[in-house]
Amino acid sequence: MEHRNPESPTPIRLVFELSRAEHPRLFDDLIRFHKGTKRVNRLRVLAYDGLLAQCGWLQAAASAPCERNAASASKSDASIGLFLSALDT
């Protein structure tokens, strides 16, 4: 794999087809937006969040460790578990 100079990267252009049968959740999420910028931006956000999660830099709220009963957690407490791994380093 050839690495290019990071100071002058060329943009990546992706053209692909996605059917609901392949990835129903992704298809349903993206179909909410009409063709164009909003759909592309949503896909970009999903891809970036997926990359962060895969690298361990982002932990899904549902998988965050919880020491208290979830019913007693306040709204501000809901995001605390999201950043625990970053603060431990």
Phi and psi in radians as a Rosetta constraint file:
Dihedral C 1 N 2 CA 2 C 2 CIRCULARHARMONIC -1.618 0.35
Dihedral N 2 CA 2 C 2 N 3 CIRCULARHARMONIC 2.272 0.35
Dihedral C 2 N 3 CA 3 C 3 CIRCULARHARMONIC -1.710 0.35
Dihedral N 3 CA 3 C 3 N 4 CIRCULARHARMONIC 2.309 0.35
Dihedral C 3 N 4 CA 4 C 4 CIRCULARHARMONIC -1.625 0.35
Dihedral N 4 CA 4 C 4 N 5 CIRCULARHARMONIC 2.903 0.35
Dihedral C 4 N 5 CA 5 C 5 CIRCULARHARMONIC -1.086 0.35
Dihedral N 5 CA 5 C 5 N 6 CIRCULARHARMONIC 2.105 0.35
Dihedral C 5 N 6 CA 6 C 6 CIRCULARHARMONIC -1.174 0.35
Dihedral N 6 CA 6 C 6 N 7 CIRCULARHARMONIC -0.288 0.35
Dihedral C 6 N 7 CA 7 C 7 CIRCULARHARMONIC -1.329 0.35
Dihedral N 7 CA 7 C 7 N 8 CIRCULARHARMONIC -0.413 0.35
Dihedral C 7 N 8 CA 8 C 8 CIRCULARHARMONIC -2.343 0.35
Dihedral N 8 CA 8 C 8 N 9 CIRCULARHARMONIC 1.074 0.35
Dihedral C 8 N 9 CA 9 C 9 CIRCULARHARMONIC -1.264 0.35
Dihedral N 9 CA 9 C 9 N 10 CIRCULARHARMONIC 2.542 0.35
Dihedral C 9 N 10 CA 10 C 10 CIRCULARHARMONIC -1.549 0.35
Dihedral N 10 CA 10 C 10 N 11 CIRCULARHARMONIC 2.514 0.35
Dihedral C 10 N 11 CA 11 C 11 CIRCULARHARMONIC -1.141 0.35
Dihedral N 11 CA 11 C 11 N 12 CIRCULARHARMONIC 2.662 0.35
Dihedral C 11 N 12 CA 12 C 12 CIRCULARHARMONIC -1.757 0.35
Dihedral N 12 CA 12 C 12 N 13 CIRCULARHARMONIC 2.273 0.35
Dihedral C 12 N 13 CA 13 C 13 CIRCULARHARMONIC -1.991 0.35
Dihedral N 13 CA 13 C 13 N 14 CIRCULARHARMONIC 2.184 0.35
Dihedral C 13 N 14 CA 14 C 14 CIRCULARHARMONIC -2.037 0.35
Dihedral N 14 CA 14 C 14 N 15 CIRCULARHARMONIC 2.309 0.35
Dihedral C 14 N 15 CA 15 C 15 CIRCULARHARMONIC -2.277 0.35
Dihedral N 15 CA 15 C 15 N 16 CIRCULARHARMONIC 2.088 0.35
Dihedral C 15 N 16 CA 16 C 16 CIRCULARHARMONIC -2.637 0.35
Dihedral N 16 CA 16 C 16 N 17 CIRCULARHARMONIC 2.861 0.35
Dihedral C 16 N 17 CA 17 C 17 CIRCULARHARMONIC -1.966 0.35
Dihedral N 17 CA 17 C 17 N 18 CIRCULARHARMONIC 2.487 0.35
Dihedral C 17 N 18 CA 18 C 18 CIRCULARHARMONIC -2.287 0.35
Dihedral N 18 CA 18 C 18 N 19 CIRCULARHARMONIC 2.157 0.35
Dihedral C 18 N 19 CA 19 C 19 CIRCULARHARMONIC -1.814 0.35
Dihedral N 19 CA 19 C 19 N 20 CIRCULARHARMONIC 2.709 0.35
Dihedral C 19 N 20 CA 20 C 20 CIRCULARHARMONIC -1.100 0.35
Dihedral N 20 CA 20 C 20 N 21 CIRCULARHARMONIC -0.559 0.35
Dihedral C 20 N 21 CA 21 C 21 CIRCULARHARMONIC -1.120 0.35
Dihedral N 21 CA 21 C 21 N 22 CIRCULARHARMONIC -0.551 0.35
Dihedral C 21 N 22 CA 22 C 22 CIRCULARHARMONIC -1.256 0.35
Dihedral N 22 CA 22 C 22 N 23 CIRCULARHARMONIC -0.895 0.35
Dihedral C 22 N 23 CA 23 C 23 CIRCULARHARMONIC -2.517 0.35
Dihedral N 23 CA 23 C 23 N 24 CIRCULARHARMONIC 1.477 0.35
Dihedral C 23 N 24 CA 24 C 24 CIRCULARHARMONIC -1.007 0.35
Dihedral N 24 CA 24 C 24 N 25 CIRCULARHARMONIC -0.748 0.35
Dihedral C 24 N 25 CA 25 C 25 CIRCULARHARMONIC -1.130 0.35
Dihedral N 25 CA 25 C 25 N 26 CIRCULARHARMONIC -0.801 0.35
Dihedral C 25 N 26 CA 26 C 26 CIRCULARHARMONIC -1.121 0.35
Dihedral N 26 CA 26 C 26 N 27 CIRCULARHARMONIC -0.773 0.35
Dihedral C 26 N 27 CA 27 C 27 CIRCULARHARMONIC -1.036 0.35
Dihedral N 27 CA 27 C 27 N 28 CIRCULARHARMONIC -0.833 0.35
Dihedral C 27 N 28 CA 28 C 28 CIRCULARHARMONIC -1.097 0.35
Dihedral N 28 CA 28 C 28 N 29 CIRCULARHARMONIC -0.626 0.35
Dihedral C 28 N 29 CA 29 C 29 CIRCULARHARMONIC -1.208 0.35
Dihedral N 29 CA 29 C 29 N 30 CIRCULARHARMONIC -0.768 0.35
Dihedral C 29 N 30 CA 30 C 30 CIRCULARHARMONIC -1.320 0.35
Dihedral N 30 CA 30 C 30 N 31 CIRCULARHARMONIC -0.512 0.35
Dihedral C 30 N 31 CA 31 C 31 CIRCULARHARMONIC -1.214 0.35
Dihedral N 31 CA 31 C 31 N 32 CIRCULARHARMONIC -0.272 0.35
Dihedral C 31 N 32 CA 32 C 32 CIRCULARHARMONIC -1.089 0.35
Dihedral N 32 CA 32 C 32 N 33 CIRCULARHARMONIC -0.446 0.35
Dihedral C 32 N 33 CA 33 C 33 CIRCULARHARMONIC -1.784 0.35
Dihedral N 33 CA 33 C 33 N 34 CIRCULARHARMONIC 2.482 0.35
Dihedral C 33 N 34 CA 34 C 34 CIRCULARHARMONIC -1.189 0.35
Dihedral N 34 CA 34 C 34 N 35 CIRCULARHARMONIC 2.856 0.35
Dihedral C 34 N 35 CA 35 C 35 CIRCULARHARMONIC -0.926 0.35
Dihedral N 35 CA 35 C 35 N 36 CIRCULARHARMONIC 2.534 0.35
Dihedral C 35 N 36 CA 36 C 36 CIRCULARHARMONIC 2.135 0.35
Dihedral N 36 CA 36 C 36 N 37 CIRCULARHARMONIC -2.672 0.35
Dihedral C 36 N 37 CA 37 C 37 CIRCULARHARMONIC -1.036 0.35
Dihedral N 37 CA 37 C 37 N 38 CIRCULARHARMONIC -0.760 0.35
Dihedral C 37 N 38 CA 38 C 38 CIRCULARHARMONIC -1.106 0.35
Dihedral N 38 CA 38 C 38 N 39 CIRCULARHARMONIC -0.724 0.35
Dihedral C 38 N 39 CA 39 C 39 CIRCULARHARMONIC -1.166 0.35
Dihedral N 39 CA 39 C 39 N 40 CIRCULARHARMONIC -0.759 0.35
Dihedral C 39 N 40 CA 40 C 40 CIRCULARHARMONIC -1.110 0.35
Dihedral N 40 CA 40 C 40 N 41 CIRCULARHARMONIC -0.747 0.35
Dihedral C 40 N 41 CA 41 C 41 CIRCULARHARMONIC -1.126 0.35
Dihedral N 41 CA 41 C 41 N 42 CIRCULARHARMONIC -0.669 0.35
Dihedral C 41 N 42 CA 42 C 42 CIRCULARHARMONIC -1.113 0.35
Dihedral N 42 CA 42 C 42 N 43 CIRCULARHARMONIC -0.757 0.35
Dihedral C 42 N 43 CA 43 C 43 CIRCULARHARMONIC -1.109 0.35
Dihedral N 43 CA 43 C 43 N 44 CIRCULARHARMONIC -0.679 0.35
Dihedral C 43 N 44 CA 44 C 44 CIRCULARHARMONIC -1.092 0.35
Dihedral N 44 CA 44 C 44 N 45 CIRCULARHARMONIC -0.771 0.35
Dihedral C 44 N 45 CA 45 C 45 CIRCULARHARMONIC -1.111 0.35
Dihedral N 45 CA 45 C 45 N 46 CIRCULARHARMONIC -0.784 0.35
Dihedral C 45 N 46 CA 46 C 46 CIRCULARHARMONIC -1.084 0.35
Dihedral N 46 CA 46 C 46 N 47 CIRCULARHARMONIC -0.715 0.35
Dihedral C 46 N 47 CA 47 C 47 CIRCULARHARMONIC -1.148 0.35
Dihedral N 47 CA 47 C 47 N 48 CIRCULARHARMONIC -0.749 0.35
Dihedral C 47 N 48 CA 48 C 48 CIRCULARHARMONIC -1.172 0.35
Dihedral N 48 CA 48 C 48 N 49 CIRCULARHARMONIC -0.773 0.35
Dihedral C 48 N 49 CA 49 C 49 CIRCULARHARMONIC -1.074 0.35
Dihedral N 49 CA 49 C 49 N 50 CIRCULARHARMONIC -0.669 0.35
Dihedral C 49 N 50 CA 50 C 50 CIRCULARHARMONIC -1.126 0.35
Dihedral N 50 CA 50 C 50 N 51 CIRCULARHARMONIC -0.680 0.35
Dihedral C 50 N 51 CA 51 C 51 CIRCULARHARMONIC -1.120 0.35
Dihedral N 51 CA 51 C 51 N 52 CIRCULARHARMONIC -0.791 0.35
Dihedral C 51 N 52 CA 52 C 52 CIRCULARHARMONIC -1.071 0.35
Dihedral N 52 CA 52 C 52 N 53 CIRCULARHARMONIC -0.738 0.35
Dihedral C 52 N 53 CA 53 C 53 CIRCULARHARMONIC -1.154 0.35
Dihedral N 53 CA 53 C 53 N 54 CIRCULARHARMONIC -0.712 0.35
Dihedral C 53 N 54 CA 54 C 54 CIRCULARHARMONIC -1.145 0.35
Dihedral N 54 CA 54 C 54 N 55 CIRCULARHARMONIC -0.627 0.35
Dihedral C 54 N 55 CA 55 C 55 CIRCULARHARMONIC -1.418 0.35
Dihedral N 55 CA 55 C 55 N 56 CIRCULARHARMONIC -0.122 0.35
Dihedral C 55 N 56 CA 56 C 56 CIRCULARHARMONIC 1.494 0.35
Dihedral N 56 CA 56 C 56 N 57 CIRCULARHARMONIC 0.178 0.35
Dihedral C 56 N 57 CA 57 C 57 CIRCULARHARMONIC -1.530 0.35
Dihedral N 57 CA 57 C 57 N 58 CIRCULARHARMONIC -0.199 0.35
Dihedral C 57 N 58 CA 58 C 58 CIRCULARHARMONIC -2.372 0.35
Dihedral N 58 CA 58 C 58 N 59 CIRCULARHARMONIC 2.269 0.35
Dihedral C 58 N 59 CA 59 C 59 CIRCULARHARMONIC -2.010 0.35
Dihedral N 59 CA 59 C 59 N 60 CIRCULARHARMONIC 2.258 0.35
Dihedral C 59 N 60 CA 60 C 60 CIRCULARHARMONIC -1.070 0.35
Dihedral N 60 CA 60 C 60 N 61 CIRCULARHARMONIC 2.475 0.35
Dihedral C 60 N 61 CA 61 C 61 CIRCULARHARMONIC -1.028 0.35
Dihedral N 61 CA 61 C 61 N 62 CIRCULARHARMONIC -0.604 0.35
Dihedral C 61 N 62 CA 62 C 62 CIRCULARHARMONIC -1.214 0.35
Dihedral N 62 CA 62 C 62 N 63 CIRCULARHARMONIC -0.439 0.35
Dihedral C 62 N 63 CA 63 C 63 CIRCULARHARMONIC -1.742 0.35
Dihedral N 63 CA 63 C 63 N 64 CIRCULARHARMONIC 0.061 0.35
Dihedral C 63 N 64 CA 64 C 64 CIRCULARHARMONIC -1.209 0.35
Dihedral N 64 CA 64 C 64 N 65 CIRCULARHARMONIC 2.444 0.35
Dihedral C 64 N 65 CA 65 C 65 CIRCULARHARMONIC -1.125 0.35
Dihedral N 65 CA 65 C 65 N 66 CIRCULARHARMONIC 2.457 0.35
Dihedral C 65 N 66 CA 66 C 66 CIRCULARHARMONIC -2.274 0.35
Dihedral N 66 CA 66 C 66 N 67 CIRCULARHARMONIC 2.105 0.35
Dihedral C 66 N 67 CA 67 C 67 CIRCULARHARMONIC -1.605 0.35
Dihedral N 67 CA 67 C 67 N 68 CIRCULARHARMONIC -0.361 0.35
Dihedral C 67 N 68 CA 68 C 68 CIRCULARHARMONIC -1.908 0.35
Dihedral N 68 CA 68 C 68 N 69 CIRCULARHARMONIC 2.958 0.35
Dihedral C 68 N 69 CA 69 C 69 CIRCULARHARMONIC -1.142 0.35
Dihedral N 69 CA 69 C 69 N 70 CIRCULARHARMONIC 2.262 0.35
Dihedral C 69 N 70 CA 70 C 70 CIRCULARHARMONIC -1.042 0.35
Dihedral N 70 CA 70 C 70 N 71 CIRCULARHARMONIC -0.526 0.35
Dihedral C 70 N 71 CA 71 C 71 CIRCULARHARMONIC -1.178 0.35
Dihedral N 71 CA 71 C 71 N 72 CIRCULARHARMONIC -0.469 0.35
Dihedral C 71 N 72 CA 72 C 72 CIRCULARHARMONIC -1.623 0.35
Dihedral N 72 CA 72 C 72 N 73 CIRCULARHARMONIC -0.057 0.35
Dihedral C 72 N 73 CA 73 C 73 CIRCULARHARMONIC -1.290 0.35
Dihedral N 73 CA 73 C 73 N 74 CIRCULARHARMONIC 2.418 0.35
Dihedral C 73 N 74 CA 74 C 74 CIRCULARHARMONIC -1.493 0.35
Dihedral N 74 CA 74 C 74 N 75 CIRCULARHARMONIC 3.008 0.35
Dihedral C 74 N 75 CA 75 C 75 CIRCULARHARMONIC -1.093 0.35
Dihedral N 75 CA 75 C 75 N 76 CIRCULARHARMONIC -0.663 0.35
Dihedral C 75 N 76 CA 76 C 76 CIRCULARHARMONIC -1.215 0.35
Dihedral N 76 CA 76 C 76 N 77 CIRCULARHARMONIC -0.497 0.35
Dihedral C 76 N 77 CA 77 C 77 CIRCULARHARMONIC -1.277 0.35
Dihedral N 77 CA 77 C 77 N 78 CIRCULARHARMONIC -0.363 0.35
Dihedral C 77 N 78 CA 78 C 78 CIRCULARHARMONIC -1.102 0.35
Dihedral N 78 CA 78 C 78 N 79 CIRCULARHARMONIC -0.545 0.35
Dihedral C 78 N 79 CA 79 C 79 CIRCULARHARMONIC -1.625 0.35
Dihedral N 79 CA 79 C 79 N 80 CIRCULARHARMONIC -0.131 0.35
Dihedral C 79 N 80 CA 80 C 80 CIRCULARHARMONIC -1.065 0.35
Dihedral N 80 CA 80 C 80 N 81 CIRCULARHARMONIC -0.794 0.35
Dihedral C 80 N 81 CA 81 C 81 CIRCULARHARMONIC -1.100 0.35
Dihedral N 81 CA 81 C 81 N 82 CIRCULARHARMONIC -0.378 0.35
Dihedral C 81 N 82 CA 82 C 82 CIRCULARHARMONIC -1.121 0.35
Dihedral N 82 CA 82 C 82 N 83 CIRCULARHARMONIC -0.531 0.35
Dihedral C 82 N 83 CA 83 C 83 CIRCULARHARMONIC -1.899 0.35
Dihedral N 83 CA 83 C 83 N 84 CIRCULARHARMONIC 0.149 0.35
Dihedral C 83 N 84 CA 84 C 84 CIRCULARHARMONIC -1.055 0.35
Dihedral N 84 CA 84 C 84 N 85 CIRCULARHARMONIC -0.791 0.35
Dihedral C 84 N 85 CA 85 C 85 CIRCULARHARMONIC -1.120 0.35
Dihedral N 85 CA 85 C 85 N 86 CIRCULARHARMONIC -0.592 0.35
Dihedral C 85 N 86 CA 86 C 86 CIRCULARHARMONIC -1.233 0.35
Dihedral N 86 CA 86 C 86 N 87 CIRCULARHARMONIC -0.581 0.35
Dihedral C 86 N 87 CA 87 C 87 CIRCULARHARMONIC -1.372 0.35
Dihedral N 87 CA 87 C 87 N 88 CIRCULARHARMONIC -0.386 0.35
Dihedral C 87 N 88 CA 88 C 88 CIRCULARHARMONIC -1.259 0.35
Dihedral N 88 CA 88 C 88 N 89 CIRCULARHARMONIC -0.388 0.35
